[in-house]
Amino acid sequence: VKEVASLSLVSSACEVVSAAYASTKESHPCLRSVCDAAEKGVQSVTEATASCVQPVLATLEPHVAAASEFASKGLDKLGEKLPLLQKPVEQILSDTKELVASRVADVKGAVSS
C-alpha cells in the first residue's frame, strides 16, 4: 500500500482529491457538518476495528509479508511497463492537452489542404 501511495500518479491524485474535499467543506457549511460527522464515525470504526484485528494480523504476519513481497515485485514490473504511473496528474493532463491540440492541428491542416 505504501509503494502504491508513493507513485507520483497516485499521490498527486490523492492531493487533488484532498484539496477538492477541503475546498468543498470550506465553501458549503451544510456539507462541512455532514463531512465532519462522517469523519468522526470513520475514525471511531477504524479505532474499534484496529484493536479487534491486531491479533489476527499478528497470526497472519508471515503470509502478509509474502503477499507484500509478491505485490512489490508486480508493482515494479507494472511501473516499468507503464511509465505514466511515475508522472503527476497535472503533467498527464498537460501532456494529453498537448497531444490533442497537436492532433487537432494536424486534422485542420489536412482539411485545409
N, CA, C and O atoms as CSV, one atom per row, in Angstrom:
chain,resi,resn,atom,element,x,y,z
A,1,VAL,N,N,0.834,-1.189,0.000
A,1,VAL,CA,C,0.000,0.000,0.000
A,1,VAL,C,C,0.878,1.251,0.000
A,1,VAL,O,O,0.589,2.224,-0.696
A,2,LYS,N,N,1.956,1.211,0.792
A,2,LYS,CA,C,2.856,2.362,0.838
A,2,LYS,C,C,3.501,2.618,-0.515
A,2,LYS,O,O,3.655,3.767,-0.928
A,3,GLU,N,N,3.883,1.531,-1.213
A,3,GLU,CA,C,4.508,1.695,-2.528
A,3,GLU,C,C,3.529,2.274,-3.535
A,3,GLU,O,O,3.896,3.140,-4.329
A,4,VAL,N,N,2.296,1.811,-3.511
A,4,VAL,CA,C,1.280,2.342,-4.425
A,4,VAL,C,C,1.032,3.813,-4.109
A,4,VAL,O,O,0.940,4.640,-5.017
A,5,ALA,N,N,0.925,4.136,-2.840
A,5,ALA,CA,C,0.672,5.519,-2.435
A,5,ALA,C,C,1.828,6.441,-2.807
A,5,ALA,O,O,1.629,7.641,-2.995
A,6,SER,N,N,3.036,5.888,-2.915
A,6,SER,CA,C,4.188,6.726,-3.246
A,6,SER,C,C,4.338,6.984,-4.741
A,6,SER,O,O,5.144,7.825,-5.138
A,7,LEU,N,N,3.582,6.281,-5.575
A,7,LEU,CA,C,3.637,6.543,-7.010
A,7,LEU,C,C,3.167,7.973,-7.279
A,7,LEU,O,O,2.192,8.437,-6.687
A,8,SER,N,N,3.862,8.659,-8.169
A,8,SER,CA,C,3.532,10.056,-8.453
A,8,SER,C,C,2.078,10.237,-8.865
A,8,SER,O,O,1.405,11.159,-8.405
A,9,LEU,N,N,1.598,9.356,-9.730
A,9,LEU,CA,C,0.214,9.465,-10.193
A,9,LEU,C,C,-0.764,9.341,-9.040
A,9,LEU,O,O,-1.702,10.130,-8.931
A,10,VAL,N,N,-0.552,8.362,-8.186
A,10,VAL,CA,C,-1.465,8.116,-7.072
A,10,VAL,C,C,-1.378,9.235,-6.036
A,10,VAL,O,O,-2.405,9.747,-5.589
A,11,SER,N,N,-0.166,9.615,-5.654
A,11,SER,CA,C,-0.027,10.650,-4.621
A,11,SER,C,C,-0.559,11.996,-5.100
A,11,SER,O,O,-1.194,12.720,-4.334
A,12,SER,N,N,-0.303,12.335,-6.369
A,12,SER,CA,C,-0.825,13.619,-6.867
A,12,SER,C,C,-2.339,13.579,-7.008
A,12,SER,O,O,-3.008,14.584,-6.768
A,13,ALA,N,N,-2.889,12.431,-7.395
A,13,ALA,CA,C,-4.350,12.305,-7.479
A,13,ALA,C,C,-4.972,12.443,-6.096
A,13,ALA,O,O,-6.018,13.075,-5.945
A,14,CYS,N,N,-4.339,11.858,-5.090
A,14,CYS,CA,C,-4.839,11.986,-3.718
A,14,CYS,C,C,-4.789,13.443,-3.255
A,14,CYS,O,O,-5.701,13.913,-2.575
A,15,GLU,N,N,-3.734,14.148,-3.621
A,15,GLU,CA,C,-3.622,15.558,-3.262
A,15,GLU,C,C,-4.729,16.381,-3.914
A,15,GLU,O,O,-5.305,17.261,-3.275
A,16,VAL,N,N,-5.028,16.102,-5.182
A,16,VAL,CA,C,-6.087,16.820,-5.898
A,16,VAL,C,C,-7.442,16.560,-5.234
A,16,VAL,O,O,-8.217,17.488,-5.006
A,17,VAL,N,N,-7.716,15.301,-4.929
A,17,VAL,CA,C,-8.988,14.935,-4.289
A,17,VAL,C,C,-9.077,15.563,-2.899
A,17,VAL,O,O,-10.127,16.077,-2.512
A,18,SER,N,N,-7.985,15.521,-2.156
A,18,SER,CA,C,-7.966,16.099,-0.818
A,18,SER,C,C,-8.216,17.603,-0.861
A,18,SER,O,O,-8.969,18.135,-0.045
A,19,ALA,N,N,-7.588,18.284,-1.808
A,19,ALA,CA,C,-7.782,19.730,-1.949
A,19,ALA,C,C,-9.231,20.048,-2.325
A,19,ALA,O,O,-9.814,21.002,-1.812
A,20,ALA,N,N,-9.804,19.247,-3.218
A,20,ALA,CA,C,-11.196,19.465,-3.621
A,20,ALA,C,C,-12.136,19.221,-2.442
A,20,ALA,O,O,-13.104,19.955,-2.250
A,21,TYR,N,N,-11.847,18.192,-1.658
A,21,TYR,CA,C,-12.654,17.876,-0.479
A,21,TYR,C,C,-12.596,19.028,0.520
A,21,TYR,O,O,-13.628,19.474,1.021
A,22,ALA,N,N,-11.388,19.505,0.806
A,22,ALA,CA,C,-11.218,20.606,1.757
A,22,ALA,C,C,-11.899,21.870,1.260
A,22,ALA,O,O,-12.531,22.588,2.036
A,23,SER,N,N,-11.771,22.140,-0.024
A,23,SER,CA,C,-12.402,23.322,-0.613
A,23,SER,C,C,-13.921,23.233,-0.532
A,23,SER,O,O,-14.594,24.220,-0.234
A,24,THR,N,N,-14.450,22.057,-0.796
A,24,THR,CA,C,-15.902,21.856,-0.736
A,24,THR,C,C,-16.408,22.039,0.689
A,24,THR,O,O,-17.450,22.656,0.912
A,25,LYS,N,N,-15.663,21.500,1.652
A,25,LYS,CA,C,-16.058,21.666,3.052
A,25,LYS,C,C,-16.067,23.140,3.449
A,25,LYS,O,O,-16.958,23.586,4.172
A,26,GLU,N,N,-15.079,23.891,2.978
A,26,GLU,CA,C,-14.989,25.313,3.301
A,26,GLU,C,C,-16.106,26.118,2.635
A,26,GLU,O,O,-16.635,27.063,3.221
A,27,SER,N,N,-16.454,25.740,1.426
A,27,SER,CA,C,-17.433,26.506,0.643
A,27,SER,C,C,-18.878,26.250,1.037
A,27,SER,O,O,-19.740,27.107,0.845
A,28,HIS,N,N,-19.140,25.083,1.582
A,28,HIS,CA,C,-20.521,24.692,1.865
A,28,HIS,C,C,-20.665,24.272,3.332
A,28,HIS,O,O,-20.333,23.137,3.675
A,29,PRO,N,N,-21.144,25.149,4.192
A,29,PRO,CA,C,-21.259,24.843,5.630
A,29,PRO,C,C,-22.107,23.612,5.943
A,29,PRO,O,O,-21.803,22.866,6.874
A,30,CYS,N,N,-23.157,23.403,5.175
A,30,CYS,CA,C,-24.006,22.224,5.429
A,30,CYS,C,C,-23.228,20.934,5.164
A,30,CYS,O,O,-23.315,19.977,5.933
A,31,LEU,N,N,-22.471,20.922,4.070
A,31,LEU,CA,C,-21.662,19.747,3.758
A,31,LEU,C,C,-20.544,19.555,4.782
A,31,LEU,O,O,-20.158,18.427,5.088
A,32,ARG,N,N,-20.031,20.664,5.305
A,32,ARG,CA,C,-18.970,20.578,6.309
A,32,ARG,C,C,-19.459,19.784,7.517
A,32,ARG,O,O,-18.740,18.926,8.029
A,33,SER,N,N,-20.671,20.066,7.970
A,33,SER,CA,C,-21.222,19.352,9.128
A,33,SER,C,C,-21.354,17.860,8.845
A,33,SER,O,O,-21.001,17.025,9.678
A,34,VAL,N,N,-21.864,17.538,7.665
A,34,VAL,CA,C,-22.030,16.130,7.285
A,34,VAL,C,C,-20.671,15.444,7.187
A,34,VAL,O,O,-20.493,14.329,7.680
A,35,CYS,N,N,-19.714,16.116,6.548
A,35,CYS,CA,C,-18.375,15.539,6.387
A,35,CYS,C,C,-17.683,15.347,7.738
A,35,CYS,O,O,-17.050,14.318,7.975
A,36,ASP,N,N,-17.804,16.326,8.610
A,36,ASP,CA,C,-17.195,16.204,9.940
A,36,ASP,C,C,-17.773,15.014,10.701
A,36,ASP,O,O,-17.038,14.262,11.341
A,37,ALA,N,N,-19.086,14.851,10.629
A,37,ALA,CA,C,-19.734,13.720,11.308
A,37,ALA,C,C,-19.265,12.394,10.702
A,37,ALA,O,O,-18.988,11.438,11.425
A,38,ALA,N,N,-19.180,12.347,9.383
A,38,ALA,CA,C,-18.720,11.125,8.715
A,38,ALA,C,C,-17.274,10.804,9.085
A,38,ALA,O,O,-16.926,9.645,9.311
A,39,GLU,N,N,-16.439,11.831,9.145
A,39,GLU,CA,C,-15.032,11.625,9.517
A,39,GLU,C,C,-14.915,11.071,10.934
A,39,GLU,O,O,-14.118,10.167,11.187
A,40,LYS,N,N,-15.704,11.609,11.853
A,40,LYS,CA,C,-15.664,11.111,13.235
A,40,LYS,C,C,-16.148,9.664,13.304
A,40,LYS,O,O,-15.589,8.854,14.044
A,41,GLY,N,N,-17.177,9.343,12.539
A,41,GLY,CA,C,-17.689,7.974,12.502
A,41,GLY,C,C,-16.660,7.004,11.959
A,41,GLY,O,O,-16.465,5.924,12.517
A,42,VAL,N,N,-16.003,7.378,10.880
A,42,VAL,CA,C,-14.974,6.521,10.283
A,42,VAL,C,C,-13.815,6.342,11.254
A,42,VAL,O,O,-13.281,5.241,11.390
A,43,GLN,N,N,-13.429,7.415,11.924
A,43,GLN,CA,C,-12.334,7.325,12.884
A,43,GLN,C,C,-12.684,6.362,14.027
A,43,GLN,O,O,-11.850,5.551,14.429
A,44,SER,N,N,-13.895,6.450,14.541
A,44,SER,CA,C,-14.323,5.562,15.625
A,44,SER,C,C,-14.341,4.105,15.187
A,44,SER,O,O,-13.875,3.224,15.911
A,45,VAL,N,N,-14.879,3.857,14.004
A,45,VAL,CA,C,-14.936,2.485,13.489
A,45,VAL,C,C,-13.523,1.956,13.263
A,45,VAL,O,O,-13.232,0.800,13.570
A,46,THR,N,N,-12.648,2.800,12.727
A,46,THR,CA,C,-11.272,2.379,12.470
A,46,THR,C,C,-10.564,2.010,13.764
A,46,THR,O,O,-9.875,0.992,13.825
A,47,GLU,N,N,-10.727,2.820,14.788
A,47,GLU,CA,C,-10.089,2.533,16.075
A,47,GLU,C,C,-10.620,1.235,16.688
A,47,GLU,O,O,-9.851,0.429,17.212
A,48,ALA,N,N,-11.936,1.039,16.619
A,48,ALA,CA,C,-12.529,-0.175,17.169
A,48,ALA,C,C,-12.077,-1.411,16.394
A,48,ALA,O,O,-11.780,-2.451,16.983
A,49,THR,N,N,-12.030,-1.288,15.098
A,49,THR,CA,C,-11.632,-2.411,14.251
A,49,THR,C,C,-10.164,-2.755,14.461
A,49,THR,O,O,-9.800,-3.929,14.515
A,50,ALA,N,N,-9.321,-1.733,14.578
A,50,ALA,CA,C,-7.883,-1.971,14.730
A,50,ALA,C,C,-7.587,-2.828,15.948
A,50,ALA,O,O,-6.744,-3.722,15.877
A,51,SER,N,N,-8.259,-2.577,17.060
A,51,SER,CA,C,-7.987,-3.363,18.265
A,51,SER,C,C,-8.446,-4.813,18.112
A,51,SER,O,O,-7.832,-5.717,18.680
A,52,CYS,N,N,-9.509,-5.045,17.356
A,52,CYS,CA,C,-10.000,-6.407,17.147
A,52,CYS,C,C,-9.157,-7.177,16.132
A,52,CYS,O,O,-8.975,-8.388,16.260
A,53,VAL,N,N,-8.655,-6.483,15.145
A,53,VAL,CA,C,-7.937,-7.127,14.045
A,53,VAL,C,C,-6.471,-7.406,14.396
A,53,VAL,O,O,-5.856,-8.293,13.803
A,54,GLN,N,N,-5.919,-6.678,15.327
A,54,GLN,CA,C,-4.497,-6.799,15.660
A,54,GLN,C,C,-4.064,-8.237,15.944
A,54,GLN,O,O,-3.042,-8.662,15.405
A,55,PRO,N,N,-4.785,-9.011,16.761
A,55,PRO,CA,C,-4.354,-10.398,16.999
A,55,PRO,C,C,-4.360,-11.250,15.723
A,55,PRO,O,O,-3.489,-12.101,15.538
A,56,VAL,N,N,-5.332,-11.022,14.857
A,56,VAL,CA,C,-5.407,-11.772,13.598
A,56,VAL,C,C,-4.221,-11.418,12.708
A,56,VAL,O,O,-3.613,-12.298,12.097
A,57,LEU,N,N,-3.893,-10.127,12.636
A,57,LEU,CA,C,-2.765,-9.695,11.817
A,57,LEU,C,C,-1.456,-10.297,12.312
A,57,LEU,O,O,-0.599,-10.664,11.507
A,58,ALA,N,N,-1.297,-10.399,13.605
A,58,ALA,CA,C,-0.080,-10.998,14.159
A,58,ALA,C,C,0.047,-12.447,13.708
A,58,ALA,O,O,1.146,-12.905,13.395
A,59,THR,N,N,-1.057,-13.164,13.674
A,59,THR,CA,C,-1.056,-14.557,13.243
A,59,THR,C,C,-0.738,-14.678,11.755
A,59,THR,O,O,-0.046,-15.603,11.328
A,60,LEU,N,N,-1.251,-13.737,10.979
A,60,LEU,CA,C,-1.076,-13.786,9.524
A,60,LEU,C,C,0.207,-13.119,9.032
A,60,LEU,O,O,0.444,-13.061,7.825
A,61,GLU,N,N,1.027,-12.620,9.936
A,61,GLU,CA,C,2.230,-11.860,9.572
A,61,GLU,C,C,3.087,-12.515,8.487
A,61,GLU,O,O,3.456,-11.830,7.533
A,62,PRO,N,N,3.423,-13.810,8.584
A,62,PRO,CA,C,4.262,-14.414,7.529
A,62,PRO,C,C,3.573,-14.394,6.154
A,62,PRO,O,O,4.226,-14.184,5.132
A,63,HIS,N,N,2.275,-14.611,6.140
A,63,HIS,CA,C,1.537,-14.628,4.883
A,63,HIS,C,C,1.441,-13.215,4.294
A,63,HIS,O,O,1.557,-13.026,3.083
A,64,VAL,N,N,1.231,-12.248,5.155
A,64,VAL,CA,C,1.158,-10.857,4.715
A,64,VAL,C,C,2.506,-10.424,4.138
A,64,VAL,O,O,2.552,-9.729,3.122
A,65,ALA,N,N,3.594,-10.828,4.775
A,65,ALA,CA,C,4.930,-10.482,4.286
A,65,ALA,C,C,5.181,-11.085,2.906
A,65,ALA,O,O,5.735,-10.421,2.030
A,66,ALA,N,N,4.778,-12.332,2.711
A,66,ALA,CA,C,4.956,-12.989,1.410
A,66,ALA,C,C,4.112,-12.303,0.346
A,66,ALA,O,O,4.583,-12.069,-0.767
A,67,ALA,N,N,2.877,-11.983,0.681
A,67,ALA,CA,C,1.997,-11.289,-0.268
A,67,ALA,C,C,2.550,-9.911,-0.596
A,67,ALA,O,O,2.475,-9.469,-1.742
A,68,SER,N,N,3.099,-9.236,0.392
A,68,SER,CA,C,3.673,-7.919,0.185
A,68,SER,C,C,4.865,-7.985,-0.763
A,68,SER,O,O,5.013,-7.146,-1.651
A,69,GLU,N,N,5.700,-8.977,-0.565
A,69,GLU,CA,C,6.874,-9.168,-1.438
A,69,GLU,C,C,6.433,-9.419,-2.879
A,69,GLU,O,O,6.980,-8.835,-3.814
A,70,PHE,N,N,5.446,-10.286,-3.049
A,70,PHE,CA,C,4.919,-10.603,-4.373
A,70,PHE,C,C,4.315,-9.359,-5.028
A,70,PHE,O,O,4.554,-9.093,-6.205
A,71,ALA,N,N,3.535,-8.606,-4.262
A,71,ALA,CA,C,2.899,-7.387,-4.781
A,71,ALA,C,C,3.942,-6.345,-5.153
A,71,ALA,O,O,3.786,-5.640,-6.150
A,72,SER,N,N,4.993,-6.243,-4.370
A,72,SER,CA,C,6.054,-5.274,-4.648
A,72,SER,C,C,6.740,-5.582,-5.974
A,72,SER,O,O,7.005,-4.676,-6.764
A,73,LYS,N,N,7.025,-6.846,-6.216
A,73,LYS,CA,C,7.645,-7.246,-7.486
A,73,LYS,C,C,6.714,-6.949,-8.656
A,73,LYS,O,O,7.147,-6.453,-9.696
A,74,GLY,N,N,5.439,-7.256,-8.475
A,74,GLY,CA,C,4.458,-6.978,-9.530
A,74,GLY,C,C,4.337,-5.492,-9.802
A,74,GLY,O,O,4.216,-5.070,-10.952
A,75,LEU,N,N,4.371,-4.710,-8.756
A,75,LEU,CA,C,4.286,-3.256,-8.904
A,75,LEU,C,C,5.511,-2.708,-9.628
A,75,LEU,O,O,5.391,-1.788,-10.437
A,76,ASP,N,N,6.674,-3.256,-9.349
A,76,ASP,CA,C,7.892,-2.840,-10.047
A,76,ASP,C,C,7.773,-3.122,-11.545
A,76,ASP,O,O,8.116,-2.275,-12.370
A,77,LYS,N,N,7.287,-4.312,-11.893
A,77,LYS,CA,C,7.111,-4.659,-13.306
A,77,LYS,C,C,6.087,-3.753,-13.966
A,77,LYS,O,O,6.276,-3.318,-15.102
A,78,LEU,N,N,5.007,-3.469,-13.258
A,78,LEU,CA,C,3.975,-2.587,-13.794
A,78,LEU,C,C,4.529,-1.188,-14.031
A,78,LEU,O,O,4.219,-0.552,-15.038
A,79,GLY,N,N,5.352,-0.713,-13.097
A,79,GLY,CA,C,5.974,0.602,-13.240
A,79,GLY,C,C,6.882,0.687,-14.449
A,79,GLY,O,O,6.968,1.732,-15.094
A,80,GLU,N,N,7.569,-0.423,-14.764
A,80,GLU,CA,C,8.427,-0.461,-15.944
A,80,GLU,C,C,7.605,-0.383,-17.228
A,80,GLU,O,O,8.005,0.272,-18.191
A,81,LYS,N,N,6.462,-1.048,-17.236
A,81,LYS,CA,C,5.631,-1.095,-18.442
A,81,LYS,C,C,4.722,0.122,-18.589
A,81,LYS,O,O,4.303,0.456,-19.697
A,82,LEU,N,N,4.421,0.777,-17.485
A,82,LEU,CA,C,3.553,1.957,-17.512
A,82,LEU,C,C,4.253,3.147,-16.860
A,82,LEU,O,O,3.999,3.449,-15.694
A,83,PRO,N,N,5.124,3.820,-17.592
A,83,PRO,CA,C,5.836,4.964,-17.013
A,83,PRO,C,C,4.889,6.088,-16.597
A,83,PRO,O,O,5.272,6.989,-15.851
A,84,LEU,N,N,3.675,6.028,-17.078
A,84,LEU,CA,C,2.650,7.003,-16.719
A,84,LEU,C,C,2.447,7.060,-15.200
A,84,LEU,O,O,2.095,8.107,-14.656
A,85,LEU,N,N,2.670,5.936,-14.523
A,85,LEU,CA,C,2.488,5.874,-13.074
A,85,LEU,C,C,3.477,6.760,-12.326
A,85,LEU,O,O,3.241,7.123,-11.174
A,86,GLN,N,N,4.575,7.104,-12.973
A,86,GLN,CA,C,5.597,7.924,-12.333
A,86,GLN,C,C,5.381,9.419,-12.557
A,86,GLN,O,O,6.172,10.239,-12.091
A,87,LYS,N,N,4.308,9.776,-13.272
A,87,LYS,CA,C,4.034,11.185,-13.562
A,87,LYS,C,C,2.881,11.682,-12.694
A,87,LYS,O,O,1.945,10.931,-12.417
A,88,PRO,N,N,2.944,12.944,-12.263
A,88,PRO,CA,C,1.810,13.510,-11.513
A,88,PRO,C,C,0.625,13.784,-12.438
A,88,PRO,O,O,0.786,13.915,-13.651
A,89,VAL,N,N,-0.548,13.866,-11.853
A,89,VAL,CA,C,-1.778,14.084,-12.617
A,89,VAL,C,C,-1.672,15.331,-13.491
A,89,VAL,O,O,-2.087,15.316,-14.650
A,90,GLU,N,N,-1.117,16.409,-12.939
A,90,GLU,CA,C,-1.026,17.665,-13.687
A,90,GLU,C,C,-0.226,17.489,-14.972
A,90,GLU,O,O,-0.599,18.028,-16.014
A,91,GLN,N,N,0.869,16.739,-14.904
A,91,GLN,CA,C,1.698,16.522,-16.091
A,91,GLN,C,C,0.966,15.658,-17.108
A,91,GLN,O,O,1.053,15.905,-18.311
A,92,ILE,N,N,0.250,14.652,-16.635
A,92,ILE,CA,C,-0.512,13.789,-17.547
A,92,ILE,C,C,-1.568,14.609,-18.277
A,92,ILE,O,O,-1.743,14.469,-19.487
A,93,LEU,N,N,-2.276,15.472,-17.533
A,93,LEU,CA,C,-3.290,16.321,-18.165
A,93,LEU,C,C,-2.662,17.266,-19.176
A,93,LEU,O,O,-3.194,17.452,-20.271
A,94,SER,N,N,-1.541,17.858,-18.815
A,94,SER,CA,C,-0.849,18.781,-19.714
A,94,SER,C,C,-0.388,18.059,-20.981
A,94,SER,O,O,-0.583,18.558,-22.089
A,95,ASP,N,N,0.221,16.887,-20.816
A,95,ASP,CA,C,0.677,16.105,-21.967
A,95,ASP,C,C,-0.492,15.709,-22.865
A,95,ASP,O,O,-0.377,15.732,-24.091
A,96,THR,N,N,-1.609,15.349,-22.253
A,96,THR,CA,C,-2.791,14.951,-23.016
A,96,THR,C,C,-3.348,16.131,-23.814
A,96,THR,O,O,-3.709,15.985,-24.982
A,97,LYS,N,N,-3.414,17.309,-23.169
A,97,LYS,CA,C,-3.884,18.504,-23.872
A,97,LYS,C,C,-2.990,18.832,-25.061
A,97,LYS,O,O,-3.485,19.175,-26.135
A,98,GLU,N,N,-1.675,18.729,-24.874
A,98,GLU,CA,C,-0.741,18.997,-25.969
A,98,GLU,C,C,-0.930,18.006,-27.110
A,98,GLU,O,O,-0.921,18.391,-28.279
A,99,LEU,N,N,-1.099,16.743,-26.773
A,99,LEU,CA,C,-1.295,15.711,-27.787
A,99,LEU,C,C,-2.579,15.960,-28.572
A,99,LEU,O,O,-2.585,15.875,-29.800
A,100,VAL,N,N,-3.663,16.265,-27.867
A,100,VAL,CA,C,-4.944,16.529,-28.537
A,100,VAL,C,C,-4.829,17.767,-29.424
A,100,VAL,O,O,-5.301,17.763,-30.561
A,101,ALA,N,N,-4.205,18.822,-28.911
A,101,ALA,CA,C,-4.041,20.046,-29.707
A,101,ALA,C,C,-3.225,19.764,-30.960
A,101,ALA,O,O,-3.538,20.278,-32.033
A,102,SER,N,N,-2.197,18.963,-30.834
A,102,SER,CA,C,-1.366,18.608,-31.980
A,102,SER,C,C,-2.167,17.832,-33.019
A,102,SER,O,O,-2.069,18.090,-34.218
A,103,ARG,N,N,-2.954,16.884,-32.543
A,103,ARG,CA,C,-3.768,16.072,-33.475
A,103,ARG,C,C,-4.831,16.937,-34.161
A,103,ARG,O,O,-5.084,16.775,-35.355
A,104,VAL,N,N,-5.448,17.844,-33.420
A,104,VAL,CA,C,-6.447,18.742,-33.996
A,104,VAL,C,C,-5.793,19.623,-35.049
A,104,VAL,O,O,-6.367,19.840,-36.116
A,105,ALA,N,N,-4.604,20.131,-34.763
A,105,ALA,CA,C,-3.887,20.958,-35.738
A,105,ALA,C,C,-3.560,20.151,-36.995
A,105,ALA,O,O,-3.653,20.665,-38.109
A,106,ASP,N,N,-3.178,18.892,-36.812
A,106,ASP,CA,C,-2.902,18.023,-37.979
A,106,ASP,C,C,-4.151,17.839,-38.824
A,106,ASP,O,O,-4.095,17.918,-40.052
A,107,VAL,N,N,-5.276,17.593,-38.166
A,107,VAL,CA,C,-6.539,17.394,-38.890
A,107,VAL,C,C,-6.936,18.673,-39.613
A,107,VAL,O,O,-7.352,18.625,-40.771
A,108,LYS,N,N,-6.812,19.826,-38.939
A,108,LYS,CA,C,-7.141,21.111,-39.589
A,108,LYS,C,C,-6.264,21.332,-40.812
A,108,LYS,O,O,-6.739,21.776,-41.857
A,109,GLY,N,N,-4.992,21.021,-40.673
A,109,GLY,CA,C,-4.064,21.175,-41.806
A,109,GLY,C,C,-4.436,20.270,-42.956
A,109,GLY,O,O,-4.391,20.685,-44.114
A,110,ALA,N,N,-4.800,19.051,-42.656
A,110,ALA,CA,C,-5.175,18.096,-43.709
A,110,ALA,C,C,-6.457,18.536,-44.398
A,110,ALA,O,O,-6.572,18.424,-45.618
A,111,VAL,N,N,-7.433,19.041,-43.624
A,111,VAL,CA,C,-8.702,19.505,-44.194
A,111,VAL,C,C,-8.476,20.746,-45.059
A,111,VAL,O,O,-9.065,20.873,-46.133
A,112,SER,N,N,-7.636,21.647,-44.596
A,112,SER,CA,C,-7.363,22.879,-45.339
A,112,SER,C,C,-6.688,22.596,-46.667
A,112,SER,O,O,-6.992,23.244,-47.669
A,113,SER,N,N,-5.780,21.638,-46.685
A,113,SER,CA,C,-5.079,21.360,-47.933
A,113,SER,C,C,-5.911,20.472,-48.834
A,113,SER,O,O,-5.477,20.132,-49.935
